[in-house]
Amino acid sequence: MISPSQFIDTFLSTVVDVIPIATIIFGFQLVVLRKPIANLTTVVLGFFYVILGLSLFLLGLELALFPLGETMAEQLTAPEFLYSFKDDITESLHWIDYYWVYLFAFAIGFSTTIAEPALIAVAIKANQVSAGAISVTGLRVAVALGVAIGISLGSYRIVVGDPIHYYIMAGYVVVIIQTYFAPKQIIALAYDSGGVTTSTVTVPLVTALGLGLASTVPGRNPVIDGFGLIAFASLFPIISVMAYAQITQWLNSRSGSKENDNAL
């Protein structure tokens, strides 16, 4: 349970974090623009709601999301769980034996991204400015698949202990190649999609999952191997969104060519 002192400490620390933001906003409004703040009472009340919401969110991270992610990683990598699916318990564990970890990483990456408020906002705006050409659901699913694949691959990297920079460099080589061939109207949105996935819902669970894996897989260091999943969650949505646009463009051109053939 949350103690009153714990909530007060979190609330006060959040106030300290928000003060610079409020100072800049009010400072520019009053000093640079030299105009009064419209609906000051509403604005102040809104800042209070923001501080209260952030405080409750931070407490929720500490009490639920972080422990849940670490607990799931510990349970999925426990030797008694892994050996329950092997016929010979004398055999050593290999990367393939951690397939439940990869499935869980895929599922948690997809579900948290679909529920990501920042992604929903970007998808709605993209749909509006493109006059419906970019589907809200299609964009969200494409980004979620990218995050799911990225986190699964990142979990595999933690299990086998490979250096992270090889994966990241190879991924950005793919991104550069795709950028050359992808439709121009989707490129900037694809790059932004990699950033909006690393927000309030996805980051806590993914970070906890990575640290939990690195803490329980033998031979892994939480500091060296535990971090880096967020990089995968940011990189692979860029690939998946541009791939989604390229596949859609190819299907549209194919259907168009068939209609022309039928007309002839």
KESE-133313 format. One line per 10 residues: number of its first residue (from 1); their letters; for each residue x, y, z of N, C-alpha, C. Coordinates in steps of 0.05 Angstrom, whole numbers, plus 5000, padded with zeros to 4 digits. Layout:
% KESE-133313
NUM> a> X/Y/Z/X/Y/Z/X/Y/Z  ...
% end
This chain:
% KESE-133313
1> mispsqfidt> 5017/4976/5000/5000/5000/5000/5018/5025/5000  5006/5047/4990/5020/5072/4989/5017/5087/5015  5040/5094/5027/5038/5110/5052/5035/5139/5045  5022/5155/5062/5019/5184/5057/5046/5198/5052  5066/5191/5067/5092/5203/5064/5104/5197/5037  5100/5172/5027/5110/5164/5001/5097/5181/4979  5071/5184/4981/5056/5200/4961/5065/5229/4962  5068/5240/4985/5076/5268/4988/5104/5273/4977  5123/5254/4982/5150/5257/4971/5150/5256/4941  5134/5238/4930/5132/5235/4901/5119/5260/4889
11> flstvvdvip> 5099/5271/4902/5084/5294/4893/5103/5319/4893  5118/5322/4914/5137/5345/4916/5159/5343/4895  5170/5319/4891/5191/5316/4871/5180/5321/4843  5154/5314/4838/5142/5320/4812/5138/5350/4809  5131/5364/4830/5128/5393/4829/5155/5406/4821  5176/5397/4833/5203/5407/4827/5210/5402/4797  5202/5379/4787/5207/5372/4759/5191/5390/4739  5167/5397/4747/5149/5412/4730/5154/5442/4731  5165/5451/4753/5170/5480/4756/5186/5492/4732  5208/5480/4723/5222/5492/4700/5205/5495/4675
21> iatiifgfql> 5187/5475/4670/5169/5476/4647/5150/5500/4650  5138/5502/4673/5119/5524/4678/5134/5551/4677  5158/5552/4687/5173/5577/4686/5178/5586/4658  5186/5568/4641/5191/5575/4613/5166/5584/4599  5144/5570/4603/5119/5577/4589/5109/5604/4599  5107/5607/4625/5097/5633/4636/5117/5655/4630  5143/5649/4631/5163/5670/4625/5161/5681/4597  5158/5663/4578/5156/5672/4550/5130/5687/4546  5108/5678/4559/5083/5691/4555/5083/5720/4566  5095/5723/4590/5094/5749/4604/5117/5767/4596
31> vvlrkpianl> 5141/5757/4592/5164/5773/4587/5169/5778/4557  5167/5757/4541/5173/5759/4512/5149/5769/4497  5126/5754/4500/5102/5762/4486/5088/5785/4499  5092/5789/4525/5080/5811/4541/5049/5812/4538  5038/5788/4541/5009/5786/4540/5000/5770/4565  4977/5777/4576/4966/5761/4598/4959/5733/4590  4960/5715/4609/4953/5687/4603/4922/5684/4604  4911/5675/4582/4882/5671/4580/4874/5648/4598  4851/5651/4611/4840/5630/4628/4861/5620/4648  4872/5639/4664/4894/5632/4682/4885/5611/4702
41> ttvvlgffyv> 4861/5613/4712/4851/5594/4732/4851/5566/4720  4841/5564/4696/4840/5537/4683/4867/5526/4678  4886/5543/4670/4914/5534/4664/4927/5524/4690  4923/5539/4712/4935/5531/4737/4923/5504/4746  4897/5502/4743/4884/5477/4751/4894/5454/4733  4898/5459/4708/4909/5439/4690/4937/5430/4698  4954/5449/4706/4981/5441/4716/4979/5424/4741  4959/5430/4758/4956/5414/4783/4948/5385/4775  4930/5383/4755/4922/5356/4746/4946/5341/4734  4962/5355/4720/4986/5343/4708/5005/5332/4730
51> ilglslfllg> 5010/5349/4750/5027/5341/4772/5016/5317/4787  4989/5319/4792/4976/5297/4807/4978/5271/4790  4972/5273/4764/4973/5249/4747/5000/5237/4745  5021/5254/4742/5048/5244/4741/5057/5231/4767  5048/5242/4789/5055/5230/4815/5043/5202/4818  5017/5200/4811/5004/5174/4812/5016/5154/4793  5024/5164/4769/5036/5147/4749/5063/5136/4759  5079/5153/4771/5105/5145/4782/5102/5124/4804  5082/5129/4821/5077/5109/4842/5068/5082/4830  5052/5084/4808/5043/5060/4795/5066/5044/4783
61> lelalfplge> 5085/5058/4772/5109/5045/4761/5123/5029/4783  5127/5042/4806/5142/5029/4827/5127/5005/4839  5101/5008/4840/5085/4987/4854/5076/4965/4835  5074/4970/4809/5062/4950/4791/5079/4944/4767  5084/4964/4750/5096/4957/4724/5124/4947/4726  5141/4960/4741/5169/4950/4744/5170/4923/4757  5157/4919/4780/5158/4892/4792/5145/4870/4774  5124/4877/4760/5111/4858/4743/5129/4849/4720  5143/4868/4707/5161/4860/4685/5184/4844/4694  5196/4851/4717/5218/4836/4727/5209/4808/4737
71> tmaeqltape> 5186/4806/4749/5176/4780/4758/5171/4761/4735  5158/4771/4714/5153/4755/4690/5179/4745/4678  5199/4762/4676/5225/4754/4665/5238/4732/4682  5237/4736/4708/5248/4716/4727/5234/4689/4725  5208/4689/4723/5193/4664/4721/5197/4650/4695  5198/4665/4673/5202/4653/4647/5230/4642/4642  5249/4652/4657/5277/4642/4654/5286/4624/4677  5267/4618/4695/5274/4600/4717/5281/4572/4707  5303/4560/4716/5311/4534/4706/5289/4512/4709  5274/4513/4731/5253/4493/4734/5231/4496/4713
81> flysfkddit> 5226/4520/4705/5206/4524/4684/5217/4516/4657  5242/4523/4650/5253/4516/4624/5257/4486/4621  5266/4473/4643/5271/4444/4641/5245/4428/4641  5223/4440/4648/5198/4425/4647/5189/4419/4619  5201/4432/4599/5194/4427/4571/5216/4411/4557  5236/4401/4572/5257/4385/4560/5255/4357/4570  5261/4338/4551/5260/4309/4559/5283/4301/4576  5306/4313/4571/5331/4305/4585/5339/4329/4602  5337/4327/4628/5344/4350/4645/5374/4353/4649  5389/4334/4638/5418/4336/4641/5430/4354/4618
91> eslhwidyyw> 5414/4359/4597/5424/4376/4575/5426/4405/4584  5445/4419/4572/5448/4447/4578/5427/4463/4563  5421/4486/4573/5401/4503/4560/5413/4518/4536  5398/4521/4515/5406/4535/4491/5387/4559/4487  5393/4576/4468/5377/4600/4463/5349/4592/4455  5345/4570/4441/5319/4562/4432/5301/4554/4455  5313/4546/4477/5297/4538/4501/5283/4561/4514  5290/4585/4507/5278/4609/4518/5256/4620/4501  5243/4603/4485/5223/4612/4466/5199/4626/4479  5193/4617/4504/5171/4631/4518/5178/4660/4524
101> vylfafaigf> 5203/4665/4528/5212/4693/4533/5207/4709/4507  5214/4698/4484/5210/4713/4459/5181/4717/4453  5164/4697/4459/5135/4700/4454/5124/4721/4473  5132/4721/4498/5122/4741/4517/5132/4769/4509  5157/4771/4500/5167/4797/4492/5151/4807/4468  5145/4790/4449/5129/4798/4425/5102/4807/4434  5089/4791/4451/5061/4798/4460/5060/4824/4476  5079/4827/4494/5079/4851/4511/5086/4876/4495  5104/4872/4475/5111/4895/4458/5088/4904/4441  5074/4884/4429/5051/4891/4412/5028/4904/4428
111> sttiaepali> 5022/4892/4451/4999/4902/4467/5004/4929/4479  5028/4934/4490/5033/4960/4502/5035/4982/4481  5044/4975/4457/5046/4996/4436/5018/5003/4425  5001/4983/4422/4974/4988/4413/4960/5007/4432  4966/5004/4458/4953/5021/4478/4968/5047/4484  4990/5052/4469/5006/5076/4474/4991/5102/4466  4986/5120/4485/4971/5144/4478/4985/5162/4458  5011/5164/4459/5026/5180/4440/5023/5170/4411  5023/5143/4408/5020/5132/4382/4991/5137/4371  4972/5134/4389/4944/5139/4380/4941/5168/4370
121> avaikanqvs> 4953/5187/4385/4951/5215/4377/4964/5219/4350  4988/5208/4346/5002/5212/4320/4986/5199/4297  4975/5175/4302/4960/5161/4281/4935/5177/4273  4922/5189/4292/4898/5205/4286/4905/5229/4270  4926/5243/4278/4935/5267/4263/4945/5260/4235  4959/5237/4232/4968/5228/4206/4944/5222/4188  4924/5210/4199/4899/5204/4184/4886/5230/4175  4885/5250/4192/4872/5275/4186/4886/5291/4164  4912/5294/4166/4927/5310/4147/4931/5296/4120  4928/5269/4120/4930/5254/4095/4903/5250/4082
131> agaisvtglr> 4882/5262/4093/4855/5259/4082/4846/5230/4081  4854/5215/4102/4846/5187/4104/4864/5167/4089  4885/5177/4075/4902/5159/4060/4918/5141/4079  4925/5151/4103/4939/5135/4123/4919/5126/4143  4915/5100/4145/4896/5088/4164/4906/5089/4192  4888/5097/4211/4895/5098/4239/4902/5070/4249  4885/5051/4243/4889/5024/4252/4914/5011/4239  4917/5016/4213/4939/5005/4198/4966/5015/4209  4967/5041/4214/4992/5052/4225/4998/5041/4253  4978/5040/4270/4982/5030/4297/4991/5001/4296
141> vavalgvaig> 4979/4984/4279/4987/4956/4278/5015/4953/4267  5022/4969/4246/5049/4968/4235/5070/4975/4256  5065/4997/4271/5084/5005/4292/5085/4983/4314  5062/4973/4322/5062/4952/4343/5077/4927/4334  5074/4919/4309/5089/4896/4299/5119/4901/4300  5127/4926/4292/5155/4933/4293/5167/4931/4321  5152/4942/4341/5161/4941/4368/5162/4912/4378  5142/4896/4372/5141/4869/4381/5165/4853/4370  5170/4856/4344/5193/4842/4332/5219/4852/4344  5221/4879/4348/5246/4890/4359/5251/4880/4387
151> islgsyrivv> 5231/4880/4404/5235/4871/4432/5241/4841/4433  5229/4825/4415/5235/4797/4414/5264/4792/4406  5273/4807/4386/5301/4805/4378/5320/4815/4399  5312/4836/4413/5328/4846/4435/5330/4827/4458  5308/4812/4463/5308/4792/4484/5327/4769/4476  5326/4762/4451/5345/4741/4441/5374/4750/4445  5379/4776/4439/5407/4786/4443/5416/4784/4472  5397/4789/4491/5404/4787/4519/5410/4758/4526  5394/4739/4515/5398/4711/4522/5425/4701/4511  5432/4708/4486/5457/4698/4475/5481/4715/4482
161> gdpihyyima> 5476/4740/4491/5498/4757/4499/5513/4771/4477  5501/4774/4454/5514/4788/4431/5517/4818/4437  5537/4831/4425/5540/4860/4428/5517/4874/4414  5507/4895/4427/5483/4908/4416/5489/4924/4391  5513/4934/4388/5518/4952/4366/5516/4939/4338  5521/4912/4337/5518/4898/4312/5489/4899/4302  5471/4894/4320/5442/4894/4313/5433/4922/4305  5442/4942/4320/5433/4970/4315/5444/4979/4288  5470/4973/4282/5481/4982/4257/5468/4968/4233  5463/4942/4236/5449/4928/4215/5421/4938/4211
171> gyvvviiqty> 5408/4945/4232/5380/4955/4230/5380/4982/4216  5398/5000/4222/5398/5026/4208/5408/5024/4179  5423/5004/4173/5429/4999/4144/5404/4993/4129  5387/4976/4141/5361/4970/4129/5344/4995/4127  5344/5011/4148/5328/5036/4148/5337/5055/4125  5364/5057/4121/5374/5075/4100/5366/5065/4073  5367/5039/4069/5359/5027/4043/5329/5032/4038  5313/5027/4059/5284/5031/4057/5278/5060/4051  5292/5078/4064/5287/5107/4060/5290/5114/4031  5307/5101/4016/5312/5108/3988/5288/5098/3971
181> fapkqiiala> 5276/5075/3979/5255/5063/3962/5226/5069/3972  5223/5076/3997/5196/5080/4009/5183/5105/3997  5156/5106/3997/5142/5130/3989/5150/5154/4006  5154/5177/3993/5164/5200/4007/5146/5210/4030  5119/5207/4026/5101/5217/4046/5100/5201/4071  5113/5178/4072/5112/5161/4096/5139/5162/4111  5160/5173/4099/5187/5171/4111/5188/5186/4137  5180/5211/4137/5182/5227/4162/5164/5215/4184  5140/5206/4176/5122/5193/4196/5134/5168/4207  5148/5153/4190/5161/5128/4200/5182/5134/4220
191> ydsggvttst> 5198/5154/4215/5219/5162/4235/5207/5172/4261  5185/5186/4259/5171/5195/4283/5158/5172/4298  5149/5152/4284/5136/5129/4296/5155/5114/4315  5181/5115/4308/5201/5102/4326/5203/5116/4353  5198/5142/4353/5200/5157/4378/5175/5155/4396  5151/5155/4383/5127/5155/4400/5122/5129/4414  5136/5108/4405/5132/5082/4419/5145/5081/4446  5166/5098/4450/5180/5097/4475/5168/5118/4494  5144/5112/4504/5130/5132/4520/5120/5118/4546  5099/5128/4557/5091/5122/4584/5084/5093/4589
201> vtvplvtalg> 5072/5079/4570/5064/5051/4574/5086/5031/4568  5099/5036/4545/5118/5016/4535/5144/5015/4551  5156/5038/4557/5182/5040/4569/5184/5025/4596  5166/5030/4615/5169/5016/4641/5170/4986/4639  5151/4974/4624/5150/4945/4622/5174/4934/4607  5182/4947/4585/5204/4937/4569/5231/4939/4585  5234/4961/4599/5259/4964/4615/5260/4943/4637  5237/4939/4650/5236/4919/4671/5242/4891/4660  5231/4885/4636/5236/4859/4623/5265/4855/4617  5278/4875/4606/5307/4873/4600/5324/4869/4624
211> lglastvpgr> 5318/4884/4645/5334/4881/4670/5329/4854/4683  5304/4845/4682/5297/4819/4693/5311/4797/4679  5312/4798/4652/5325/4777/4636/5355/4777/4642  5368/4800/4642/5397/4802/4647/5404/4793/4675  5385/4796/4694/5391/4788/4721/5388/4758/4726  5372/4744/4709/5367/4716/4713/5380/4697/4694  5386/4706/4669/5400/4690/4650/5430/4687/4659  5440/4663/4661/5467/4659/4671/5488/4673/4653  5507/4687/4665/5528/4699/4651/5523/4727/4640  5499/4738/4647/5492/4765/4636/5495/4786/4658
221> npvidgfgli> 5503/4810/4650/5506/4832/4668/5483/4852/4664  5468/4858/4685/5445/4876/4681/5453/4904/4670  5477/4913/4677/5485/4940/4668/5492/4939/4638  5506/4918/4630/5515/4915/4602/5493/4904/4584  5479/4884/4593/5460/4870/4576/5431/4878/4582  5426/4888/4606/5398/4893/4614/5385/4916/4599  5401/4936/4591/5390/4959/4576/5394/4955/4546  5379/4969/4531/5381/4967/4502/5356/4959/4488  5336/4948/4502/5311/4940/4490/5296/4964/4479  5299/4987/4492/5285/5011/4482/5296/5019/4455
231> afaslfpiis> 5322/5015/4450/5334/5021/4424/5321/5003/4403  5316/4978/4408/5302/4960/4390/5274/4969/4385  5261/4978/4407/5233/4987/4405/5231/5013/4389  5252/5028/4387/5252/5053/4372/5260/5049/4343  5277/5029/4338/5288/5025/4311/5269/5009/4293  5258/4987/4303/5243/4969/4286/5216/4981/4277  5203/4998/4292/5179/5011/4280/5184/5027/4255  5208/5039/4253/5215/5054/4229/5215/5034/4205  5227/5011/4209/5228/4991/4188/5200/4981/4181  5184/4975/4202/5157/4963/4197/5138/4983/4184
241> vmayaqitqw> 5140/5009/4191/5122/5029/4179/5129/5033/4150  5154/5036/4143/5162/5039/4115/5156/5014/4099  5159/4990/4112/5152/4965/4098/5121/4964/4093  5106/4974/4113/5077/4975/4110/5069/4993/4086  5083/5016/4084/5077/5034/4061/5086/5022/4035  5109/5009/4035/5119/4997/4010/5100/4974/4001  5091/4957/4019/5073/4936/4012/5047/4947/4002  5036/4967/4015/5011/4980/4007/5014/4992/3979  5036/5005/3974/5041/5017/3948/5043/4996/3926  5056/4974/3932/5059/4952/3913/5032/4939/3907
251> lnsrsgsken> 5015/4935/3928/4989/4923/3924/4971/4942/3907  4973/4968/3913/4957/4987/3897/4965/4988/3868  4991/4987/3863/5001/4987/3836/4994/4962/3821  4994/4940/3836/4987/4914/3824/4957/4913/3816  4940/4923/3835/4912/4924/3829/4906/4943/3806  4921/4965/3805/4917/4984/3783/4925/4972/3756  4946/4957/3755/4955/4945/3730/4935/4924/3721  4923/4909/3740/4903/4889/3733/4878/4902/3721  4870/4925/3732/4847/4940/3721/4853/4949/3693  4877/4959/3688/4885/4967/3661/4885/4944/3641
261> dnal> 4894/4921/3651/4894/4898/3633/4866/4889/3626  4848/4890/3646/4820/4883/3641/4807/4903/3622  4814/4928/3624/4803/4948/3606/4812/4944/3578  4837/4935/3574/4846/4929/3547/4833/4904/3536
% end
